[in-house]
Amino acid sequence: MERTVTALKSWLNNKKMLLAGLPALVGLLPMPGGAIFSAPLVASIDGSGELDARQRVAINYWFRHIWEYWWPLYPAVILAIRYSELPTAIFLLIQIPFTFAAAIGGYFFILKKVKRESFGNSENGKLESAAFLSALGPIAILVFISVLGSAVLPKIGLTGALSSLLSMLIGLIIAIAVVFYGNTSAWIPSLSMLKKTSTWQMVILVISILTFSATIKAPLDMAGTTIVTIMRDEFINAGIPLIAVIMLIPFISGLGTGIPFGFVSASFPVVFALLG
């Protein structure tokens, strides 16, 4: 990632592009505490000290998260694909416009007032391809295989969430192999993630979420009544429009959890079950 960032900084000679581009680049690789990595990058671009702390925070936060609507490396997106049972390619096409909207909104509301500034670096205009693709190459491979697999696998009988998750798994295996090719010394340190409590907490959380989803959709009687159908009937009897319920459940979950993974896991099983 550091090699990719360095290559991007030497290539671009536009302050606004770099202020938005570097956090966005870090956002392609979701990580706990990603702001710690990207915040110094934003500060280093603002060498003249034009921006105050609030502006730097806004730029860093906003552009690092413009991918969260569809980027398949985010756990929340993987779960959303699983719950929607849409092919990955279709899911991405539906969600990608939100990233464009977020980027445009970020420009007009955050970046527009930033002064244009050139860095005068003699290396500007030269892109070191190998360094630039250090992080982006494996990511591109993963996304390409995920989309391709979700389009091809249904033709051989694997449909819905199965084709999307299987193609993503294949893409991950190949991308990981590419990352470690020529960097075998990083293999053992990377395995230390298996010793971290947070890794196993995430595994337990996913299992719990899928159990919750199965429970609310399980039939309670011979007529096929489920907890969700009972909820739906109660909302209708109370005069609450179903569309309002479908909007409010994720909204309240988002307020309560504060992270995409949290509100997707808490609300999407109910939302998709209500949609039928």
Phi, psi and omega in degrees: 000318179297321178295320180295317179297316180299318179296321180293318181295325180282341182273312184275145180234035185229119186299315182296319179298318181289321179300321179276321188289322183291313175298322179297321179297316178296325181294342177292338177244088182303132180209146174298133179069031181300334180297329180296327180281317188273334181301314178297331178294316178298317181296323182291332178287328181271059182296331182281350180073025181294323187269142173272176186300321181296319180293319179296318178298315181298314180297312182299311183294312188296307187283340175287340186251012184289349183267350192295348181284336188209345188295120191289001174274348179278128180305324181297323179292318179300317178295318181297320176297319179298314183288322182286335183060026175272149170301145182307316183300318180293316179302315181296318180297324179291321190268333185305321180305333179293328176293317177299318179297319180294319180295316179295316177298319178298323179294309186290326185264341184238312189272338189302325183279350179288135181290145174291137183209134176255153185263344177065026180282129183295340181272354180302142179097348179252120180254120176279103188300315183299315180292320182297325183270003181306313179261323186286332181300303178299323179297316180298320178299314181300311183295318181298313181292323179298314180291316181298316181295321180292340177271328186270318186301323177300336180288344178250016173102355178263113187238172174063215184297330181299314181294321181294314183289323179293317179295325178292321178296316178298316179298320179296316181299314180293317181297319179296319178299320179294319181299317185273353177294118183084358179229043185297336181293341180276353186296309183294314176301325181293327180293347180296344177300334180289346179269350185277137179299322183299327179297312182285332173297321178295318179298313180297321180297315180298316178300318180295320180297313181295325176294316177301315180299316180294325182294313184288342180258359182284138179293138181263344180209182182293338181279355178084017178292136178237169177303321182292320179294326176294316177302314182300314180296322179295319178297316181296316179296331179277357179082014179269122179300140182299323181297325178293320179296316181296328178282319188285325183299309177295324182297313180293321178298321178296318177296323185282327185260323177081358180225147181303317181302323181291312184284330176295313183292326183279329190248328187296322177303320180289315183299310183291329177290323177292324179293329181081000000 
